[in-house]
Amino acid sequence: MLSLPLLLFGLGLLFLVLVPGIGASVNGSRRWLRLGPLNFQASEAARVCLLFYLCGYLVRREEDVRSSVIGFLKPLLVLGFGAVLLLAEPDFGSGVVLLTTAIGLVFLSGVRLKHFIVLCAGAALTLGLVAVASAYRMRRLLGFLDPWKDPYKTGFQLTQSLIAIGRGEWFGVGLGASVQKLFYLPEAHTDFVFAVLAEELGFLGIVLVVGLVLLVAYRSLSIARMAVESGMRFQGYLAAAFGIWIGLQAFINMGVNMGMLPTKGLTLPLLSYGRSSLLVTLGWLGVVLRVYHEVATSRPVTMRGGIK
């Protein structure tokens, strides 16, 4: 198993970006590694490596995870260390996605419900304390609650995003005809691409986008179930991790764009511009397709109804 090497590699990436002269700082955050003329966001690959490690642990220590508190806390403490490194960049959003996806996998592994409830409560309390401990994060929280109170500073991104969404109405202004992306809406091609899509495609177009994201997440979880039923537990956890991750990150990105959640620097998977995010997402999607191929060749599978 390559779980331990992948874990060390992922933690190494998160550590390297914090080393002066190696990690590149952009917009006040140290999240990138310089690879010649290119920048690579280390957290994208590191999160996958850490979740691969968790999937391997859940297979090897399945009985421990289900029977004892220590059994399922051990890997979460390791991933928690990775989340601490993410917070040091700072990248609070990626840390939240990493830990939430990990908790989802632990739940699927069959952990006792009372242990799971205590785990969720502890994680929520910890993330809440981290959020309020920083003046920078508190400003973001306050700006999210009432962006129109200071529309030209703390609430600027959200107010411009809401204007873009409102302009889209039912059918949008037309593909490529967005006005807000022309120097009004910051990060229109990455974090706030959803608002641009809403402006150009309208409500009906956004319903289609949300439906496609849900379809990818649902199919990933369906492949995970099929893999587990075929005796491929590790492959099943990998597919489930992708389904949870892509659904969660898309939900957070869309919630931020619509003012439902505090502003986070998270991309919309498969739609936002960004080499690191797109390459890692496509690579992980390829792993899920490989899992489906292995399941399909191991037992008869129908195209519509699942396993026969």
C-alpha positions in Angstrom: 0.0 0.0 0.0 1.2 3.5 -0.8 -1.0 5.1 1.9 2.0 6.2 4.2 4.2 7.5 1.3 1.2 9.5 0.0 0.5 10.9 3.5 4.1 12.0 3.9 4.1 13.5 0.4 0.9 15.4 1.1 2.2 16.8 4.4 5.5 17.6 2.7 3.7 19.7 0.1 1.8 21.6 2.7 5.1 22.2 4.7 7.1 23.3 1.6 4.7 26.2 0.7 5.4 27.7 4.2 9.2 27.7 3.6 10.5 31.1 2.5 12.0 31.0 -0.9 10.1 27.9 -1.9 6.5 28.8 -1.3 5.1 31.7 -3.4 2.9 34.3 -1.8 -0.1 35.6 -3.8 -2.7 38.1 -2.4 -1.3 37.6 1.1 -1.6 33.8 1.1 1.3 31.4 0.7 -0.3 28.5 -1.1 1.7 28.0 -4.3 5.0 26.2 -5.2 6.9 27.7 -8.1 7.7 25.1 -10.8 9.7 27.2 -13.3 7.4 29.6 -15.0 4.3 28.0 -13.4 2.7 28.1 -9.9 1.2 24.9 -8.5 -1.3 25.1 -5.6 0.0 22.5 -3.2 -3.2 22.1 -1.2 -5.1 20.6 -4.2 -2.8 17.6 -4.5 -2.1 17.4 -0.7 -5.8 17.0 0.1 -6.1 14.0 -2.3 -3.0 12.4 -0.8 -4.3 12.8 2.7 -7.7 11.3 1.8 -6.0 8.4 0.0 -4.2 7.7 3.3 -7.5 7.8 5.2 -9.2 5.4 2.7 -6.3 2.9 3.2 -6.5 3.2 7.0 -10.3 2.6 7.0 -9.8 -0.6 5.1 -6.8 -1.9 7.3 -8.3 -0.9 10.6 -12.0 -1.3 9.9 -12.8 -3.1 13.2 -10.9 -0.6 15.3 -12.8 2.3 13.6 -16.1 0.7 14.4 -15.4 -0.5 17.9 -13.3 2.2 19.6 -13.0 6.0 19.8 -9.2 5.8 19.4 -9.6 3.8 16.3 -11.3 6.5 14.3 -9.6 9.4 16.0 -6.1 8.4 15.0 -6.4 9.2 11.3 -8.5 12.3 11.9 -5.7 13.7 14.2 -3.3 13.1 11.3 -5.6 14.9 8.9 -6.1 17.6 11.5 -2.4 18.3 11.4 -2.7 18.7 7.7 -5.6 21.1 8.3 -3.4 23.1 10.7 -0.8 23.5 7.9 -3.6 24.7 5.6 -4.6 27.3 8.2 -1.0 28.5 8.3 -1.1 29.4 4.6 -3.9 30.6 5.4 -6.5 28.5 3.6 -9.4 28.0 6.0 -11.8 26.8 3.2 -9.6 23.9 2.1 -9.1 22.8 5.7 -12.9 22.7 6.2 -13.4 20.7 3.0 -10.6 18.3 4.0 -11.9 17.6 7.5 -15.6 17.4 6.4 -14.8 14.9 3.7 -12.8 12.9 6.1 -15.7 12.8 8.6 -18.0 11.7 5.8 -15.7 8.8 5.0 -15.5 7.8 8.7 -19.3 7.8 8.8 -19.5 5.6 5.8 -17.1 3.2 7.4 -19.7 2.3 10.0 -18.5 4.2 13.1 -20.9 4.1 16.0 -23.5 6.9 15.9 -22.8 8.3 19.3 -19.1 8.5 18.5 -19.9 10.2 15.2 -22.2 12.8 16.9 -19.5 13.6 19.4 -16.9 13.9 16.6 -19.1 16.3 14.6 -19.8 18.4 17.6 -16.1 18.6 18.4 -15.1 19.4 14.9 -17.8 22.1 14.6 -16.7 23.7 17.9 -13.0 23.6 16.9 -13.7 25.2 13.5 -15.9 27.8 15.1 -13.1 28.8 17.6 -10.6 29.0 14.7 -12.9 31.2 12.8 -13.5 33.7 15.6 -9.9 33.7 16.8 -8.7 35.7 13.7 -9.7 39.3 13.1 -9.3 38.7 9.4 -11.9 35.8 9.5 -14.2 37.8 11.7 -14.3 40.6 9.2 -15.2 38.1 6.5 -18.0 36.7 8.8 -19.4 40.2 9.5 -19.2 41.1 5.9 -21.1 38.0 4.9 -23.9 38.8 7.4 -24.5 42.3 6.0 -22.5 42.9 2.8 -24.4 46.1 2.0 -23.3 47.8 5.2 -19.8 48.3 3.6 -20.3 47.5 -0.1 -17.0 49.1 -1.2 -14.7 47.2 1.3 -15.6 44.1 3.3 -18.8 43.5 1.3 -17.5 44.4 -2.1 -17.1 40.9 -3.5 -20.4 39.6 -2.3 -22.4 42.7 -3.4 -21.0 42.5 -6.9 -21.7 38.8 -7.0 -25.3 39.4 -6.0 -25.7 42.1 -8.6 -24.4 39.6 -11.2 -26.8 36.9 -10.1 -29.7 39.4 -10.1 -29.0 40.6 -13.6 -29.3 37.0 -14.9 -33.0 36.7 -14.1 -34.6 33.7 -15.8 -32.7 33.3 -19.0 -29.5 35.3 -18.5 -28.0 38.1 -20.6 -26.3 35.7 -23.0 -23.2 33.6 -23.0 -20.1 35.9 -22.9 -22.3 39.0 -22.3 -21.6 39.4 -18.6 -20.9 43.0 -17.5 -19.9 42.2 -13.9 -16.8 40.2 -15.0 -15.5 43.3 -16.7 -13.4 44.6 -13.8 -16.4 44.8 -11.4 -16.5 41.4 -9.8 -13.2 40.3 -8.3 -11.9 36.7 -9.1 -14.7 36.4 -11.7 -12.8 33.5 -13.4 -12.1 31.5 -10.2 -14.0 31.9 -6.9 -16.9 33.8 -8.4 -17.4 32.0 -11.7 -20.8 30.8 -10.5 -22.1 34.4 -10.3 -20.9 35.0 -13.9 -22.7 31.8 -15.0 -25.8 33.0 -13.3 -25.6 36.4 -15.0 -25.0 34.9 -18.5 -27.2 31.8 -18.3 -29.9 32.9 -15.8 -31.8 30.8 -13.3 -32.5 28.0 -15.8 -28.9 27.7 -16.7 -27.8 27.6 -13.1 -30.3 24.8 -12.4 -28.7 22.8 -15.1 -25.2 23.5 -13.6 -26.3 22.4 -10.2 -28.0 19.3 -11.6 -24.8 18.3 -13.4 -22.7 18.7 -10.2 -25.3 16.6 -8.3 -25.2 14.0 -11.0 -21.4 13.6 -10.8 -21.6 13.4 -7.0 -24.4 10.9 -7.1 -22.7 8.7 -9.7 -19.5 8.7 -7.7 -21.3 7.5 -4.6 -23.2 4.9 -6.7 -19.8 3.6 -8.0 -18.6 3.5 -4.4 -21.5 1.4 -3.3 -21.0 -1.0 -6.3 -17.3 -1.3 -5.4 -18.0 -2.1 -1.8 -20.6 -4.7 -2.8 -17.9 -6.3 -5.1 -15.5 -6.6 -2.2 -13.3 -3.6 -3.3 -13.5 -1.5 -0.1 -10.5 0.7 -0.8 -11.7 1.6 -4.3 -15.2 2.2 -2.8 -13.8 4.7 -0.3 -11.9 6.5 -3.0 -15.0 6.9 -5.1 -17.0 8.0 -2.1 -14.3 10.5 -1.1 -14.5 12.1 -4.6 -18.3 12.3 -4.5 -18.4 13.9 -1.0 -15.6 16.3 -1.9 -16.9 17.6 -5.2 -20.5 18.0 -3.8 -19.2 19.7 -0.7 -16.8 22.1 -2.4 -19.4 23.0 -5.1 -22.0 23.6 -2.4 -19.6 25.9 -0.5 -18.6 27.8 -3.7 -22.2 28.3 -4.7 -23.2 29.3 -1.2 -20.5 31.9 -1.0 -21.5 33.4 -4.4 -25.2 33.7 -3.3 -24.4 35.1 0.2 -25.4 32.0 2.1 -21.9 31.3 3.5 -18.9 33.4 4.4 -16.5 34.2 1.7 -13.9 31.4 1.1 -11.2 31.1 -1.5 -12.6 27.8 -3.0 -13.0 27.1 -6.7 -16.1 25.6 -8.4 -14.8 22.1 -9.5 -14.4 21.6 -13.2 -15.7 25.1 -14.0 -13.4 27.6 -12.3 -10.1 28.6 -14.1 -7.0 27.2 -12.5 -4.4 24.7 -13.6 -3.9 23.1 -10.2 -7.6 22.6 -9.3 -8.5 21.4 -12.8 -5.6 18.9 -13.2 -6.1 17.4 -9.7 -9.9 17.1 -10.2 -9.5 15.5 -13.6 -6.9 13.1 -12.2 -9.2 12.1 -9.3 -12.1 11.7 -11.7 -9.9 9.4 -13.7 -9.4 7.3 -10.6 -13.2 7.0 -10.1 -13.6 5.9 -13.7 -10.9 3.3 -13.1 -12.8 2.1 -10.1 -16.0 1.7 -12.2 -14.0 -0.2 -14.9 -12.7 -2.6 -12.3 -16.2 -3.1 -10.9 -17.7 -3.6 -14.3 -15.2 -6.2 -15.3 -15.5 -8.1 -12.0 -19.3 -8.7 -12.2 -22.2 -8.0 -14.6 -23.4 -4.4 -14.3 -26.4 -2.9 -16.0 -26.1 0.6 -17.6 -29.1 2.0 -15.7 -30.0 -0.1 -12.7 -26.7 -0.8 -11.0 -25.7 -4.3 -10.0 -27.6 -7.4 -11.1 
